[in-house]
Structures are given as structure tokens and as C-alpha cells.
Amino acid sequence: MRKRRLGTAFIATAAAAVWLAGAVALAGADVSARTVELIADKDNRFKLADGKKGPVVLKSGERVTFKVTALFGGEKARDGAVHSFVIRKLRAEGWDVRLKEGVQEFTLTAPAQGDYLIECTVKCGPGHDSMSLKMVVQ
């Protein structure tokens, strides 16, 4: 009888530990946000993860987690940023992220309907002046 109680207690404790681990993992992620994957490429161009040029299409008010892979394009800033992800007129709302080499994730809320331009403001190398990506919010 005692073995059975210990076994049941162990199973209940293990199940609670698995549930708690899942809850902790979810606490760091915005499960209500849609993920949009982008590449800030070594040729100093923004691309969608599938290699297309865009545009990024969002719905106004939608929570979006951007997963951006930033690749070194020839130059980097003093702080180590190789690119940035900026919408100039939305900087105050958080649309100004410095990108270091590797993968970065950040969650933002889509603004009002309209056309926007995502730009790189870090001098990243040849082609920097035209490093932008259209974003359409419906």
C-alpha cells in the first residue's frame, strides 16, 4: 500500500513539474502574437524568410512577434549592431530595434491602417541606403 501511495505522489509531482515548466516557458512568449520571420541579409537587404521581397502585411492592432535573422553586411556600429529595424514615424511606439548578428525576437503591435517603410538606420555596408521593406497594415 505504501509503495502505491508513493508511486501516485511521484506521478502527481512529475505531472505538476511538467505543467509548471510549460507555464514558465509560455510566460516568456506572447502566445497571442503571430510570428513574422525576416532576414536582414548580408547583401544589406531586408527579405521575408522565404526569400521574397515583401511586403509584410499586418492587421491593425495585431500583436506580431518579429523573428529577425541579422547577417553581417560589411560594417557594424560601435554598439555591435549590424542592422536596425526602424519605422521612423513609429519610433516612440517601439518600432526602433538595433539588430546584432544572429536571431532576435521582439513583439510589437501593428499600427493604424496604412503603408509604412521598415528601414535600416545602421550604416551596414554597400547597399545600405536602399535597405528597406514595405509594410502594409490593413
Buried (B, 14 or more C-beta within 10 A) or exposed (E): EEEEEEEEEEEEEEEEEEEEEEEEEEEEEEEEBBEBBBBBBBBBBBBBEEEEEBBBEBEEEBBBBBBBBBBBBBEBBEEEBBBBBBBEEBEEEEBBBBBBBEEBEBBBBBBEEEEBEBBBBBBBBEBBEEBBBBBEBE
